[in-house]
């Protein structure tokens, strides 16, 4: 891309680096989005949560974190798996998890899911998300019971109709999502956040 080009007769577009661009953006953002009801979650995270995000951000482009969990029974028979990877400094994509048919309905998937959430939460990920066939109740029900929230639908040429599930490790973010979806009214905590 050219560092500078014209649009129309009266305007020049410049490709600025971050140090030049973001001060201009910050200076003028409020005049454009004064009626916006957005809320950036980093403003209400703890120092420890923000520190972990910064740490996770160090490797998210060069060597993103990846987790490949394999489940075996006591006889060392392969039972199932869960794998996924870091999308960015705050988000982990839980790509694929399954338990072999003969081992299902024994709580293995729910236990594996709980362990995934624990590990990823302790690492500092703010959002864990996954995508599932809209009729895959064997996965949707345990995830909803574990605290995942339906966040959107996708029509994929590869997989068909998919449901996206989000798990927020920060309780305020989860409450905010419940408010945004219309499930709850804003309580005192959320009202204060919007006054920031």
N, C-alpha and C positions, 0 to 999 in steps of 0.2 A: 504494500500500500504506500502511496506517496505520502510524504510528511505533510503536504499542504496541497489543497485543490479548491477550485471554485465551484460554487453552486449558484446558478443564475449569474447576473451581472454584478451584483452588489455584495456577495458574501464569499468569504474564504473559510474553509474548514481546515483546522490544523490537528494533526495527531499528536497530542501532548503526552508526556510521561505522567506517571501517577503524582509526582510532586507538583507538577504544574496544574494538572486537571482537578484533583480533589479539593484544593482550596477554593477554586471557582465554583465547583458543584456545591460545597458546603455553604458558601456565602449566599447562593441564590436558591437553594432547595426549598426553603420555607416559603418564598414568594410564589413558587409554582405549586407546591403541595400543602398550602396552608389549611385546606379543608380535608386533607387526607387523614384517615383514622388508623394509619399504620403504627406499629409499635415494634421497635427493634429489641429482640430478646436479650441482647448482650447488655443492655442498660440495667437489667434487673438481676443478672446472674451474680453469684458470689465471686470474690476474688479468686478462690480456688477453681471454680468452674472456668472462669476466663483464662486462668493460667494454663489449665489443661487444654483448652482450645488452642492456645498459642503453641503449646508443645505438639499437639496433633498436627497443626498446620505446618510444622517444620518438615514432615516427611510426606505430606499428602500428595505432592506432585512428583518427587523423585522416587520415593519408595513408599507408596501408600500401605497402610496396615492391611493385612489380609488374615482371615482366620478360616481354617479348614478343619472342622471337628468331625472325627469319625467315631461312631459308637460301636462297641463290641460287647458281647455277653461274656459271662465267666469262662466259657469254653473258647473264647477268642473268635467266635463267629461274628462276622460283620453284620451289624443290625441296622445302621442308618448313618445319616450325616447332616451337617449344617455347614454351609460355607458362605462367605461374603467378603466385602472389602470396603475400605474407606473411600467415600466420594470426595470429601473435602475436610476442612478442619473441624466441622461440627457433625458430620453426617456419615453413618455407616449403612451400607446397603446389604441387607440379609438376603442374598440372592436365591439360595435354594436349600431347602431342608426336607428330609423325608425319613420315614422309618419303613423298613421292609414289611410287606403285608402280614407275614406270619408273626410279627412282633408288636403289631398295633394293638391299641386298647389296653395297654399296660402302664400308661403314664410316662412312657419314655420320651415322647415328643414334648410334652409339657415340662418335664424336668430339664430336657436339653434347652428348651426355649428360655426357661428361668435362668439357667446358667449363662446363656448368651447375653441376656439382659444384664445380669450381674457384672460380667466381665466388661462389657462395653460401657456400662454406666460408670464403673470404677475408673476406666480409662479416660473418661471425660466426654464421650460422645453425647451430644445433646439430642440427636434424633436418630432413631433406628427405623428404617423403613423396609418394606417388602411389597412384592406384587404377586397376586394370586388369581387363578381362574375364579371367576365370580361364583361358581358352584362348588368350590373345593372346601366343603364344610369341615373335613378332617383337619384342615390347617386354620381356616378362618375362626372357628369357634374357640380353639385353645388360645389363639392370639388375642381375640377380643376379651376373653376371660383374663388374660395376662395384662391387659391394660392398653393394648393397641387400639387405635381409633381409625375408622374408615375415613380416608382423606380425599380420595378422588377415584374416578373410573378412567379406564383407558381401553381403547379399542386397538388392538395390536394385530398387524397383518400376520405375525408369526404365531401368537398365542391366543388370539381371540379377545374376549371380554375379560379384562383384568380389574381387580380391586386393589387399590393401594392402601396399605395400612401403615400408620405412623405410631411410633412409641416415643413419647417425650420423657426424657430422664429427669427433667426439671418439672416439679409439680405445678409451678405457676404457668409454664408454657402449656402444659396439658389443660389446665383450667382455661387458659386463653383460647385454646383450640375448641374446647367445649362451648365457650361463649360465642366464638366466631361461627360455629355451626348451628347456633340457635338452641342448643340443649339447655343452657343455663343463662340467667341474667347476670350482669356484672355485679360482683360483690364489692365490698369496700377495698379489698386489695387491688382488684382490676381497675376500679375507678381511680385510685391513686396513681396507677401506672400511666393512665391516659392523661393525667394532669402534668406529667413530667415535661 
